[in-house]
Amino acid sequence: MKLTLDLPSGDPRRGLSPMAHGLIGSEILKISGEIRTAQAQGAQICNLTVGDFGPSEFSIPTELRAAIDRALAAGETNYPPSDGVLALRKVVQGFYQDRLGLEFPIESVVIAGGSRPVIFATYSAVVERGDAVVYPTPSWNNNHYCHLVGARGIPLATTPEQGFLPTARTLVPLLPQARMLALCTPLNPAGTVLAEDEVRRIAEAVVDENRRREPRGEKPLYLLYDQVYWTLTFGRARHSTPVGLVPEVAPYTILVDGISKAFAATGVRVGWGVGPRAVIAAMRDILGHVGAWAPRAEQVATAEFLSDHAAVERFSAHLKAGLQSRLDRLHRGIEAMARAGLPVRAVEPQGAIYLSAQFRLVGRHGLATNDDVRRYLLNEAGFAIVPFQAFGLEGENGWFRLSVGAVSERDIDLALPRVEAALRKALG
């Protein structure tokens, strides 16, 4: 029996809630879907769109895979505790103490099905409808999380000269009206890293704002600090945590993290949040109600893997070397084109799996928007990239994110001459 599934008259979406009706799907996933379709039809594409890892390029650690198999064979297939398997929470607690010098009580750790649910739970736990959330642009998904919880987003546009990173000086005027400040470093999408001094100044500004609020009984300003890429820094760049530099900010800071990026395990879905006990308890309950747990077997396996310090070090070295080689290849190639007088430039990679590059083609060859430039490079050069508008930065400025986790060095080497040819053609 064939069913009619749309509403009988009018707009089939009229039954949706206001939140669902106004929700915009991921621009990045939409673009990557187009790329997969083209590849399925035989197109040769250097796919730099999704912030993911191709298993043929970077598979998960063999020790983690084996530990998952053992956990499944041992029957670790039932519900995990709502705050996570205790063994993993203890390992995360120790991991932060050993690697970051941070001592958190076990009640400050919650495990979830990746870092995304942790971010959503943070928004849900501390942000009320109508509250303001300050976040820099470009940044990943903060505009969408604001929509999901009914918050008022206050985007702060950044510049390439700043590495697309915010500064305390630009953030401080916005903090008095904010309920939460959302930061990410190393930064998705720019691949840059907040300097230690800047992290310290921002943390001090959050503490100062809360000292102002406390005597008045006002609700605190929280800091969501997404550090899921923190193990992936290159060259002179180093990761810093607000609570490590300014311990007084700890009651207001939620750290977001997981194994997805550090261990090329995006599909394994194990993430965690670390922060104030009352906030973490609320996040635990939110995650429990929506069932956003990491699978039990994967939690047990992650605890085992993170306890194997030698395996962690080996894989981290392998992953960082492979990513840096790809990022450096792209950066060198684009900078060589710039020296040859072509309208392109890139920001030196510092962390994560991304390169920021500008293709100054708007106004040339009939190209009027960043999306026109994206499609032109895809069609002419088989070069798939994501405009910074997908990360909230407004303007047809030619800036794009290039993600290297799913491509080989050969893919990049073959693509760069095609990009150069496309740029020369656009100059006509």
C-alpha beads as a LAMMPS data file, in Angstrom:
LAMMPS data file: protein, C-alpha beads

428 atoms
427 bonds

1 atom types
1 bond types

-500.0 500.0 xlo xhi
-500.0 500.0 ylo yhi
-500.0 500.0 zlo zhi

Masses

1 110.0

Atoms # bond

1 1 1 0.000 0.000 0.000
2 1 1 1.445 3.331 -1.087
3 1 1 1.198 5.939 1.643
4 1 1 0.712 9.687 1.352
5 1 1 3.078 11.168 3.907
6 1 1 2.707 14.918 3.373
7 1 1 0.075 16.982 5.130
8 1 1 -3.158 17.150 3.114
9 1 1 -2.952 20.822 2.201
10 1 1 -0.624 23.776 2.246
11 1 1 2.970 23.738 3.407
12 1 1 4.042 20.209 4.404
13 1 1 6.350 21.839 6.964
14 1 1 3.591 23.769 8.743
15 1 1 3.388 21.158 11.492
16 1 1 6.969 21.706 12.578
17 1 1 7.974 23.581 15.706
18 1 1 9.371 27.100 15.207
19 1 1 12.831 25.799 16.094
20 1 1 12.671 22.963 13.553
21 1 1 11.061 25.168 10.916
22 1 1 13.883 27.682 11.105
23 1 1 16.711 25.197 11.484
24 1 1 19.343 25.239 8.748
25 1 1 21.109 21.985 7.972
26 1 1 24.887 21.727 7.899
27 1 1 26.264 23.660 4.942
28 1 1 29.409 21.532 5.100
29 1 1 27.532 18.242 4.874
30 1 1 25.489 19.600 1.970
31 1 1 28.647 20.434 0.029
32 1 1 30.268 17.105 0.896
33 1 1 27.144 15.331 -0.344
34 1 1 27.562 17.013 -3.721
35 1 1 31.176 15.835 -3.807
36 1 1 30.279 12.231 -3.010
37 1 1 27.723 12.246 -5.816
38 1 1 30.301 13.578 -8.278
39 1 1 32.867 11.010 -7.148
40 1 1 30.324 8.211 -7.539
41 1 1 29.923 9.357 -11.142
42 1 1 33.663 8.995 -11.725
43 1 1 34.945 12.543 -11.149
44 1 1 38.539 12.791 -9.895
45 1 1 38.341 15.180 -6.944
46 1 1 40.763 16.261 -4.254
47 1 1 38.163 16.361 -1.477
48 1 1 39.150 18.910 1.162
49 1 1 35.629 19.512 2.467
50 1 1 34.715 17.446 5.524
51 1 1 36.634 17.633 8.793
52 1 1 37.080 13.878 8.848
53 1 1 39.691 11.214 8.233
54 1 1 39.717 8.790 5.341
55 1 1 40.388 5.306 6.768
56 1 1 42.664 4.591 3.809
57 1 1 44.812 7.559 4.882
58 1 1 44.461 7.553 8.670
59 1 1 42.854 4.496 10.247
60 1 1 42.177 4.321 13.964
61 1 1 44.966 2.934 16.166
62 1 1 45.263 -0.829 15.846
63 1 1 45.316 -1.103 19.643
64 1 1 41.985 0.756 19.867
65 1 1 40.411 -1.463 17.205
66 1 1 41.583 -4.596 19.003
67 1 1 40.293 -3.276 22.321
68 1 1 36.850 -2.629 20.781
69 1 1 36.777 -6.204 19.471
70 1 1 37.674 -7.543 22.919
71 1 1 35.034 -5.425 24.628
72 1 1 32.339 -6.613 22.240
73 1 1 33.419 -10.237 22.672
74 1 1 33.273 -9.763 26.450
75 1 1 29.649 -8.709 26.229
76 1 1 30.084 -4.964 26.855
77 1 1 26.931 -4.223 24.863
78 1 1 24.425 -2.969 27.432
79 1 1 23.640 0.600 28.468
80 1 1 26.572 2.535 29.922
81 1 1 26.074 4.759 32.987
82 1 1 24.614 8.143 32.037
83 1 1 27.847 9.940 32.908
84 1 1 30.037 7.313 31.293
85 1 1 31.833 4.101 32.217
86 1 1 33.729 4.787 35.429
87 1 1 36.973 3.307 34.095
88 1 1 37.002 5.768 31.210
89 1 1 36.130 8.742 33.404
90 1 1 39.082 7.846 35.646
91 1 1 41.372 7.504 32.640
92 1 1 40.281 10.915 31.296
93 1 1 40.877 12.343 34.772
94 1 1 44.398 10.915 34.769
95 1 1 45.025 11.854 31.132
96 1 1 44.368 15.513 31.931
97 1 1 46.523 15.391 35.024
98 1 1 49.430 13.774 33.165
99 1 1 49.206 15.742 29.915
100 1 1 47.796 19.115 30.992
101 1 1 48.638 19.275 34.689
102 1 1 44.955 19.682 35.605
103 1 1 43.471 17.913 38.628
104 1 1 39.706 17.483 38.363
105 1 1 37.470 15.433 40.665
106 1 1 35.825 12.461 39.036
107 1 1 32.441 14.221 39.320
108 1 1 33.752 16.805 36.858
109 1 1 33.971 14.310 33.968
110 1 1 31.109 13.230 31.711
111 1 1 31.368 10.948 28.677
112 1 1 29.195 11.316 25.558
113 1 1 28.821 10.064 21.992
114 1 1 31.487 12.407 20.624
115 1 1 32.181 16.043 21.420
116 1 1 29.102 17.401 19.604
117 1 1 26.648 16.167 22.253
118 1 1 28.924 17.684 24.891
119 1 1 28.714 21.082 23.178
120 1 1 24.931 20.809 22.849
121 1 1 24.619 19.735 26.490
122 1 1 26.749 22.712 27.563
123 1 1 24.522 25.121 25.671
124 1 1 21.409 23.440 27.091
125 1 1 22.716 23.407 30.665
126 1 1 23.785 27.041 31.048
127 1 1 22.055 29.098 28.319
128 1 1 18.416 30.171 28.630
129 1 1 16.188 31.255 25.773
130 1 1 17.065 34.841 24.911
131 1 1 20.494 34.718 26.569
132 1 1 23.460 36.020 24.591
133 1 1 26.341 33.794 23.467
134 1 1 29.514 35.440 22.207
135 1 1 31.590 33.536 19.671
136 1 1 34.151 34.488 17.028
137 1 1 33.602 33.936 13.350
138 1 1 34.609 31.899 11.529
139 1 1 33.829 29.104 13.988
140 1 1 32.083 25.776 13.845
141 1 1 28.325 25.542 14.409
142 1 1 27.882 28.100 17.210
143 1 1 25.217 29.876 15.172
144 1 1 23.290 26.612 14.877
145 1 1 23.621 25.740 18.569
146 1 1 22.308 29.204 19.418
147 1 1 19.286 28.481 17.245
148 1 1 18.707 25.105 18.881
149 1 1 18.470 26.589 22.392
150 1 1 16.914 29.921 21.431
151 1 1 19.979 31.965 22.331
152 1 1 20.932 35.314 20.862
153 1 1 24.219 34.868 19.074
154 1 1 26.769 37.688 19.142
155 1 1 29.309 36.832 16.435
156 1 1 32.666 38.592 16.536
157 1 1 34.235 38.799 13.091
158 1 1 37.978 38.121 13.032
159 1 1 40.630 38.801 10.399
160 1 1 43.336 36.803 8.621
161 1 1 45.910 39.095 10.213
162 1 1 44.738 37.701 13.576
163 1 1 44.778 34.162 12.244
164 1 1 40.976 34.387 12.405
165 1 1 41.321 34.242 16.190
166 1 1 39.654 36.531 18.748
167 1 1 41.574 38.688 21.196
168 1 1 40.769 39.673 24.757
169 1 1 40.675 43.302 23.631
170 1 1 37.895 42.624 21.123
171 1 1 35.995 40.220 23.384
172 1 1 35.923 42.240 26.624
173 1 1 33.332 44.842 25.471
174 1 1 30.936 42.006 24.591
175 1 1 31.169 40.016 27.835
176 1 1 28.865 42.079 30.105
177 1 1 25.849 41.110 28.006
178 1 1 26.832 37.452 27.545
179 1 1 25.792 34.259 29.303
180 1 1 28.470 32.218 27.583
181 1 1 31.639 32.717 25.560
182 1 1 32.341 29.892 23.097
183 1 1 35.925 29.395 21.909
184 1 1 37.763 26.706 19.957
185 1 1 41.525 26.218 19.722
186 1 1 43.156 24.856 17.605
187 1 1 40.489 26.498 15.521
188 1 1 38.042 24.818 13.210
189 1 1 38.023 26.103 10.444
190 1 1 41.189 28.199 10.352
191 1 1 43.800 25.746 11.621
192 1 1 45.309 28.381 13.906
193 1 1 46.032 28.326 17.659
194 1 1 45.341 30.865 20.397
195 1 1 48.622 32.046 21.911
196 1 1 49.228 31.438 25.615
197 1 1 49.200 35.122 26.516
198 1 1 45.879 35.606 24.734
199 1 1 44.317 32.614 26.483
200 1 1 45.478 34.050 29.803
201 1 1 44.030 37.494 29.068
202 1 1 40.697 36.008 27.961
203 1 1 40.511 33.823 31.081
204 1 1 41.293 36.830 33.274
205 1 1 38.537 38.798 31.531
206 1 1 36.031 36.017 32.283
207 1 1 37.102 36.003 35.944
208 1 1 36.831 39.812 36.150
209 1 1 33.346 39.766 34.635
210 1 1 32.201 37.157 37.132
211 1 1 33.661 39.122 40.028
212 1 1 31.551 42.049 38.877
213 1 1 28.425 39.896 38.712
214 1 1 28.822 37.979 41.965
215 1 1 27.944 40.798 44.451
216 1 1 24.818 41.569 42.430
217 1 1 23.651 37.969 42.427
218 1 1 23.744 37.842 38.634
219 1 1 24.107 34.580 36.781
220 1 1 27.694 33.780 35.844
221 1 1 29.422 34.053 32.503
222 1 1 30.567 30.614 31.367
223 1 1 33.391 29.749 28.983
224 1 1 32.909 26.824 26.601
225 1 1 36.421 25.859 25.562
226 1 1 36.418 23.387 22.671
227 1 1 39.863 21.779 22.595
228 1 1 39.088 18.635 20.640
229 1 1 42.102 19.329 18.382
230 1 1 44.512 20.163 21.212
231 1 1 46.920 17.281 20.538
232 1 1 47.333 18.444 16.928
233 1 1 49.629 21.480 16.949
234 1 1 52.508 22.131 14.571
235 1 1 55.727 24.114 14.500
236 1 1 56.007 26.668 17.302
237 1 1 52.313 26.562 18.178
238 1 1 51.405 25.175 21.601
239 1 1 48.018 24.522 23.170
240 1 1 47.054 26.272 26.411
241 1 1 44.067 25.843 28.682
242 1 1 42.354 28.711 30.526
243 1 1 42.200 26.789 33.805
244 1 1 45.874 25.880 33.573
245 1 1 46.864 29.526 33.219
246 1 1 44.222 31.146 35.434
247 1 1 42.904 28.610 37.991
248 1 1 40.264 31.094 39.175
249 1 1 38.387 30.569 35.893
250 1 1 37.781 26.869 36.623
251 1 1 34.283 27.333 38.184
252 1 1 33.144 28.937 34.921
253 1 1 34.896 26.771 32.284
254 1 1 33.688 23.668 30.455
255 1 1 36.373 21.848 28.458
256 1 1 35.125 19.900 25.424
257 1 1 37.246 17.051 24.107
258 1 1 37.276 13.509 22.725
259 1 1 39.137 10.943 20.654
260 1 1 37.609 11.887 17.292
261 1 1 40.386 14.148 16.061
262 1 1 43.314 13.145 18.263
263 1 1 43.079 9.508 17.158
264 1 1 41.333 9.736 13.757
265 1 1 38.332 8.070 15.389
266 1 1 35.452 10.260 14.268
267 1 1 33.097 7.321 13.820
268 1 1 33.920 5.660 17.137
269 1 1 31.965 8.449 18.896
270 1 1 33.662 8.902 22.258
271 1 1 33.874 12.428 23.644
272 1 1 33.869 14.074 27.039
273 1 1 33.252 17.261 28.928
274 1 1 35.211 18.384 31.982
275 1 1 34.121 21.272 34.172
276 1 1 32.225 22.493 37.252
277 1 1 30.447 19.653 39.033
278 1 1 26.993 21.235 38.992
279 1 1 27.198 21.967 35.263
280 1 1 28.558 18.500 34.476
281 1 1 25.742 16.892 36.498
282 1 1 23.150 18.832 34.497
283 1 1 24.890 17.861 31.254
284 1 1 24.866 14.215 32.362
285 1 1 21.100 14.341 32.847
286 1 1 20.508 16.096 29.527
287 1 1 22.642 13.537 27.707
288 1 1 20.854 10.747 29.537
289 1 1 17.421 11.928 28.475
290 1 1 18.396 12.077 24.797
291 1 1 20.489 8.891 24.978
292 1 1 23.617 10.570 23.600
293 1 1 25.947 8.076 25.243
294 1 1 29.061 6.677 23.681
295 1 1 28.565 2.924 23.101
296 1 1 29.721 0.933 26.107
297 1 1 32.218 -1.237 24.218
298 1 1 33.875 1.821 22.699
299 1 1 34.108 3.448 26.138
300 1 1 35.748 0.377 27.646
301 1 1 38.142 0.170 24.702
302 1 1 39.020 3.863 24.863
303 1 1 39.882 3.524 28.543
304 1 1 42.196 0.636 27.710
305 1 1 43.829 2.450 24.795
306 1 1 44.404 5.763 26.610
307 1 1 46.077 3.799 29.404
308 1 1 48.633 2.438 26.925
309 1 1 50.947 5.450 26.904
310 1 1 53.370 3.978 24.378
311 1 1 50.571 3.252 21.894
312 1 1 49.150 6.746 22.355
313 1 1 52.545 8.332 21.707
314 1 1 53.221 6.191 18.633
315 1 1 49.899 6.974 17.030
316 1 1 50.057 10.685 17.881
317 1 1 53.476 10.995 16.239
318 1 1 52.260 9.142 13.133
319 1 1 49.091 11.212 12.824
320 1 1 50.776 14.569 13.364
321 1 1 53.511 13.808 10.838
322 1 1 51.007 12.790 8.175
323 1 1 48.759 15.797 8.742
324 1 1 51.619 18.290 8.856
325 1 1 53.076 16.918 5.634
326 1 1 49.747 17.428 3.852
327 1 1 49.136 20.877 5.312
328 1 1 52.668 22.001 4.465
329 1 1 52.306 20.723 0.888
330 1 1 49.139 22.730 0.405
331 1 1 50.610 25.819 2.046
332 1 1 53.811 25.697 0.004
333 1 1 51.900 25.153 -3.219
334 1 1 49.516 28.040 -2.636
335 1 1 52.282 30.384 -1.522
336 1 1 54.249 29.497 -4.684
337 1 1 51.213 30.501 -6.742
338 1 1 51.009 33.759 -4.796
339 1 1 54.673 34.514 -5.525
340 1 1 53.921 33.895 -9.189
341 1 1 51.349 36.707 -9.053
342 1 1 48.198 34.599 -8.843
343 1 1 45.320 35.862 -6.671
344 1 1 45.679 33.431 -3.775
345 1 1 47.225 33.281 -0.306
346 1 1 47.159 31.020 2.750
347 1 1 47.661 31.276 6.511
348 1 1 50.537 29.165 7.813
349 1 1 49.069 26.043 9.467
350 1 1 49.425 25.843 13.248
351 1 1 47.032 23.109 14.339
352 1 1 44.036 20.857 13.696
353 1 1 43.602 19.429 10.172
354 1 1 42.831 22.650 8.310
355 1 1 44.419 25.294 6.137
356 1 1 42.866 28.715 5.558
357 1 1 43.253 29.880 1.978
358 1 1 41.951 32.868 0.055
359 1 1 41.114 32.659 -3.631
360 1 1 40.546 36.248 -4.790
361 1 1 38.379 35.435 -7.786
362 1 1 35.154 37.281 -6.953
363 1 1 34.613 39.799 -9.735
364 1 1 36.681 37.804 -12.223
365 1 1 35.576 35.364 -14.902
366 1 1 31.918 35.978 -14.065
367 1 1 32.345 34.796 -10.462
368 1 1 30.218 36.872 -8.073
369 1 1 30.210 34.911 -4.810
370 1 1 32.333 32.555 -2.731
371 1 1 30.019 29.758 -3.794
372 1 1 30.693 30.625 -7.447
373 1 1 34.424 30.375 -6.692
374 1 1 33.895 27.054 -4.908
375 1 1 32.025 25.606 -7.865
376 1 1 34.554 26.982 -10.333
377 1 1 37.495 25.332 -8.554
378 1 1 35.517 22.110 -8.258
379 1 1 34.572 22.016 -11.929
380 1 1 37.861 23.304 -13.364
381 1 1 40.348 21.729 -10.986
382 1 1 38.544 18.943 -9.128
383 1 1 39.401 20.887 -5.970
384 1 1 36.663 20.690 -3.310
385 1 1 36.735 23.245 -0.477
386 1 1 34.311 24.954 1.942
387 1 1 33.705 28.735 2.092
388 1 1 34.031 30.481 5.431
389 1 1 30.371 31.494 5.195
390 1 1 29.646 27.923 6.335
391 1 1 31.338 28.964 9.576
392 1 1 29.446 32.204 10.063
393 1 1 31.906 34.687 8.518
394 1 1 29.960 37.037 6.306
395 1 1 31.120 38.590 3.029
396 1 1 32.230 37.367 -0.374
397 1 1 35.861 37.520 0.705
398 1 1 37.293 34.438 -0.991
399 1 1 38.318 32.660 2.219
400 1 1 37.940 28.869 2.389
401 1 1 38.682 25.939 4.685
402 1 1 40.833 23.135 3.272
403 1 1 40.688 19.893 5.303
404 1 1 43.420 17.311 4.768
405 1 1 42.324 14.275 6.800
406 1 1 40.815 12.370 3.884
407 1 1 43.350 13.002 1.100
408 1 1 46.761 11.630 0.272
409 1 1 49.923 13.590 -0.423
410 1 1 49.633 12.423 -4.032
411 1 1 46.076 13.795 -4.226
412 1 1 47.415 17.190 -3.199
413 1 1 50.411 17.059 -5.540
414 1 1 48.159 16.230 -8.480
415 1 1 45.581 18.874 -7.582
416 1 1 47.862 21.899 -7.169
417 1 1 48.799 22.201 -10.888
418 1 1 45.097 21.967 -11.752
419 1 1 44.347 24.791 -9.314
420 1 1 47.112 26.918 -10.819
421 1 1 45.738 26.321 -14.295
422 1 1 42.231 27.277 -13.137
423 1 1 43.510 30.499 -11.573
424 1 1 45.350 31.464 -14.744
425 1 1 42.236 30.732 -16.788
426 1 1 40.154 32.954 -14.501
427 1 1 42.602 35.818 -15.026
428 1 1 41.977 35.274 -18.717

Bonds

1 1 1 2
2 1 2 3
3 1 3 4
4 1 4 5
5 1 5 6
6 1 6 7
7 1 7 8
8 1 8 9
9 1 9 10
10 1 10 11
11 1 11 12
12 1 12 13
13 1 13 14
14 1 14 15
15 1 15 16
16 1 16 17
17 1 17 18
18 1 18 19
19 1 19 20
20 1 20 21
21 1 21 22
22 1 22 23
23 1 23 24
24 1 24 25
25 1 25 26
26 1 26 27
27 1 27 28
28 1 28 29
29 1 29 30
30 1 30 31
31 1 31 32
32 1 32 33
33 1 33 34
34 1 34 35
35 1 35 36
36 1 36 37
37 1 37 38
38 1 38 39
39 1 39 40
40 1 40 41
41 1 41 42
42 1 42 43
43 1 43 44
44 1 44 45
45 1 45 46
46 1 46 47
47 1 47 48
48 1 48 49
49 1 49 50
50 1 50 51
51 1 51 52
52 1 52 53
53 1 53 54
54 1 54 55
55 1 55 56
56 1 56 57
57 1 57 58
58 1 58 59
59 1 59 60
60 1 60 61
61 1 61 62
62 1 62 63
63 1 63 64
64 1 64 65
65 1 65 66
66 1 66 67
67 1 67 68
68 1 68 69
69 1 69 70
70 1 70 71
71 1 71 72
72 1 72 73
73 1 73 74
74 1 74 75
75 1 75 76
76 1 76 77
77 1 77 78
78 1 78 79
79 1 79 80
80 1 80 81
81 1 81 82
82 1 82 83
83 1 83 84
84 1 84 85
85 1 85 86
86 1 86 87
87 1 87 88
88 1 88 89
89 1 89 90
90 1 90 91
91 1 91 92
92 1 92 93
93 1 93 94
94 1 94 95
95 1 95 96
96 1 96 97
97 1 97 98
98 1 98 99
99 1 99 100
100 1 100 101
101 1 101 102
102 1 102 103
103 1 103 104
104 1 104 105
105 1 105 106
106 1 106 107
107 1 107 108
108 1 108 109
109 1 109 110
110 1 110 111
111 1 111 112
112 1 112 113
113 1 113 114
114 1 114 115
115 1 115 116
116 1 116 117
117 1 117 118
118 1 118 119
119 1 119 120
120 1 120 121
121 1 121 122
122 1 122 123
123 1 123 124
124 1 124 125
125 1 125 126
126 1 126 127
127 1 127 128
128 1 128 129
129 1 129 130
130 1 130 131
131 1 131 132
132 1 132 133
133 1 133 134
134 1 134 135
135 1 135 136
136 1 136 137
137 1 137 138
138 1 138 139
139 1 139 140
140 1 140 141
141 1 141 142
142 1 142 143
143 1 143 144
144 1 144 145
145 1 145 146
146 1 146 147
147 1 147 148
148 1 148 149
149 1 149 150
150 1 150 151
151 1 151 152
152 1 152 153
153 1 153 154
154 1 154 155
155 1 155 156
156 1 156 157
157 1 157 158
158 1 158 159
159 1 159 160
160 1 160 161
161 1 161 162
162 1 162 163
163 1 163 164
164 1 164 165
165 1 165 166
166 1 166 167
167 1 167 168
168 1 168 169
169 1 169 170
170 1 170 171
171 1 171 172
172 1 172 173
173 1 173 174
174 1 174 175
175 1 175 176
176 1 176 177
177 1 177 178
178 1 178 179
179 1 179 180
180 1 180 181
181 1 181 182
182 1 182 183
183 1 183 184
184 1 184 185
185 1 185 186
186 1 186 187
187 1 187 188
188 1 188 189
189 1 189 190
190 1 190 191
191 1 191 192
192 1 192 193
193 1 193 194
194 1 194 195
195 1 195 196
196 1 196 197
197 1 197 198
198 1 198 199
199 1 199 200
200 1 200 201
201 1 201 202
202 1 202 203
203 1 203 204
204 1 204 205
205 1 205 206
206 1 206 207
207 1 207 208
208 1 208 209
209 1 209 210
210 1 210 211
211 1 211 212
212 1 212 213
213 1 213 214
214 1 214 215
215 1 215 216
216 1 216 217
217 1 217 218
218 1 218 219
219 1 219 220
220 1 220 221
221 1 221 222
222 1 222 223
223 1 223 224
224 1 224 225
225 1 225 226
226 1 226 227
227 1 227 228
228 1 228 229
229 1 229 230
230 1 230 231
231 1 231 232
232 1 232 233
233 1 233 234
234 1 234 235
235 1 235 236
236 1 236 237
237 1 237 238
238 1 238 239
239 1 239 240
240 1 240 241
241 1 241 242
242 1 242 243
243 1 243 244
244 1 244 245
245 1 245 246
246 1 246 247
247 1 247 248
248 1 248 249
249 1 249 250
250 1 250 251
251 1 251 252
252 1 252 253
253 1 253 254
254 1 254 255
255 1 255 256
256 1 256 257
257 1 257 258
258 1 258 259
259 1 259 260
260 1 260 261
261 1 261 262
262 1 262 263
263 1 263 264
264 1 264 265
265 1 265 266
266 1 266 267
267 1 267 268
268 1 268 269
269 1 269 270
270 1 270 271
271 1 271 272
272 1 272 273
273 1 273 274
274 1 274 275
275 1 275 276
276 1 276 277
277 1 277 278
278 1 278 279
279 1 279 280
280 1 280 281
281 1 281 282
282 1 282 283
283 1 283 284
284 1 284 285
285 1 285 286
286 1 286 287
287 1 287 288
288 1 288 289
289 1 289 290
290 1 290 291
291 1 291 292
292 1 292 293
293 1 293 294
294 1 294 295
295 1 295 296
296 1 296 297
297 1 297 298
298 1 298 299
299 1 299 300
300 1 300 301
301 1 301 302
302 1 302 303
303 1 303 304
304 1 304 305
305 1 305 306
306 1 306 307
307 1 307 308
308 1 308 309
309 1 309 310
310 1 310 311
311 1 311 312
312 1 312 313
313 1 313 314
314 1 314 315
315 1 315 316
316 1 316 317
317 1 317 318
318 1 318 319
319 1 319 320
320 1 320 321
321 1 321 322
322 1 322 323
323 1 323 324
324 1 324 325
325 1 325 326
326 1 326 327
327 1 327 328
328 1 328 329
329 1 329 330
330 1 330 331
331 1 331 332
332 1 332 333
333 1 333 334
334 1 334 335
335 1 335 336
336 1 336 337
337 1 337 338
338 1 338 339
339 1 339 340
340 1 340 341
341 1 341 342
342 1 342 343
343 1 343 344
344 1 344 345
345 1 345 346
346 1 346 347
347 1 347 348
348 1 348 349
349 1 349 350
350 1 350 351
351 1 351 352
352 1 352 353
353 1 353 354
354 1 354 355
355 1 355 356
356 1 356 357
357 1 357 358
358 1 358 359
359 1 359 360
360 1 360 361
361 1 361 362
362 1 362 363
363 1 363 364
364 1 364 365
365 1 365 366
366 1 366 367
367 1 367 368
368 1 368 369
369 1 369 370
370 1 370 371
371 1 371 372
372 1 372 373
373 1 373 374
374 1 374 375
375 1 375 376
376 1 376 377
377 1 377 378
378 1 378 379
379 1 379 380
380 1 380 381
381 1 381 382
382 1 382 383
383 1 383 384
384 1 384 385
385 1 385 386
386 1 386 387
387 1 387 388
388 1 388 389
389 1 389 390
390 1 390 391
391 1 391 392
392 1 392 393
393 1 393 394
394 1 394 395
395 1 395 396
396 1 396 397
397 1 397 398
398 1 398 399
399 1 399 400
400 1 400 401
401 1 401 402
402 1 402 403
403 1 403 404
404 1 404 405
405 1 405 406
406 1 406 407
407 1 407 408
408 1 408 409
409 1 409 410
410 1 410 411
411 1 411 412
412 1 412 413
413 1 413 414
414 1 414 415
415 1 415 416
416 1 416 417
417 1 417 418
418 1 418 419
419 1 419 420
420 1 420 421
421 1 421 422
422 1 422 423
423 1 423 424
424 1 424 425
425 1 425 426
426 1 426 427
427 1 427 428
